[in-house]
């Protein structure tokens, strides 16, 4: 075995604690949103809605494709809603 000085032990401990504290944040860096496929269906008035994709439902309005500043990745339509 090799012996570490107190300085290098402290440095290693600080790096370990820093990486341990940052590890959960790394998991949130990716895209956690999923697209949802909606099958075609008939409305109560008889009109047909074609199959399509939509953003996954959640409590946020800022991450929807129709929100201003966002773009629908399937149609290229720009968002227009300014809530």
TORGURO-735698 format. One record per atom (N, C-alpha, C, CB): x, y, z. Coordinates in steps of 0.05 Angstrom, whole numbers, plus 5000, padded with zeros to 4 digits. Atoms other than C-alpha are relative to their C-alpha. Glycine has a CB too. Example, Ala and Ser with C-alpha at 12.3 -4.5 7.8 and 13.67 -1.06 7.14 Angstrom:
<recs>
501849765000524649105156501850245000498050015025498449764999527349795143498550225014500950094971
</recs>
This chain:
<recs>
501749765000500050005000501750255000498150005024498649745000502150724991498750185020500150134972501049824979501351265043499450274988502150025023500849745010497551905027500550215022497050004993499649784981499352565059497250115008501750224988502649884991493952945098498850184979500550155026501049825021493553455041498649854978502350164989501350155022492052934988497549855010502049814988502550124989487052585035497850205000500649895028502149795000483353245044499050064972501150255014500849945027483453374970498249784989502550034982501650235009480752674955497350015013501449745006502649994986475352745007498250234989500450055030501549785012473253424979498949934972501750254999500950085027472953154908497849795001502449894984502050214997469052544931497350135008500949795020502549884991463952974968498750174978500650175025501049835022463353454909498649824979502250164988501150185021462152884859497549865010502049804991502450134988457252544907497750205000500649905028502149804999453353194914499050064972501050255014500849935027453253314839498749764985502450104984500950235015451452604818497050014995500649755016502950005006443852684826499350214979498450065025500649795020444053324784500549914972501650245006499350105027447152954726497749864987502549825001502350155010441052514720497850184989498949825022502149825008436553124711500850164975499250185022499149845023440753404654498949914974503049994999501150105025437552964601497150094996500349704998502749945006430953034568498249805014499550014970501850184985425852744616497249994988499950085029502649985012419952894571499849794978499450284989500550205020416952364527497750094982499449725012502249955018412452424467498049785003501050034970502250194997405752084470498549984974498050085023501550045025402451774409497149985007501049744985502950004996394951894405498749874976498950295005501450135022390751414364497850184989498849735009502249855011385651704317497449935014499749954969502650044986378651784345497950184988500350045030502349845008371752064331499050175023497749824988501149824980369252664369497049955002500650304994502950044996362152694396498450124978499250125027501549885023360153134337500449854974500950294997499650175024362452594288502550064984497750034982497549945015368852924263502249825010500850305004497850194994375052484259502550165006500449814976497449894993381552674293502149804992500250085031498050185009387552374258502049935022501550124976497950074980392952004297502250215000501249724994498049794998398352474322501749965025498850285000498450004976403752584374499550265015503149984993500349774983403253054432502249985022497250035013498150014978407953254489498749865024501050295007501150154977407152844552498650195019502249845014501449824981402153124602501550045026497249895005498849934974404753474664498750265009503150024998501349764988403154074707501250264989500350005030498749765011407654554667498850094974503049964998500949915027405154994610502350104983498050225004497849885015412055244590501549804983502050125019498650205016414454584560498249874979501149795018501850105020408554474513500850114972497150065006499249925026409654514438498650264991499549784980501449765009404455064430500850255016497049955003499149764985407855524480502050164984501349915027498249825015411356124450502949945006499350305006497150064997418755984438500649714995500950085027499650285005417755234429499349934971498449835020500650095028417454854363499149715001502450034982500850285002413554214348502049854983497049994988497950145015418853724326498949834976501649825018501150165021414053344281498950174977497749825011501249835021410753914243501750254994497250085007498449765003415754474252498550265007501050024972501649774993410154934276501150135024497149925005498949844977412455494322497750035020501050274991501949954979409055584389498950284999501249945027501349745002404156164394498850095027497949994979501349934975401156144465501950155018498949755014498649854979403556674514498350015024500750294989501850024977400356464578500450225020500549745014
</recs>
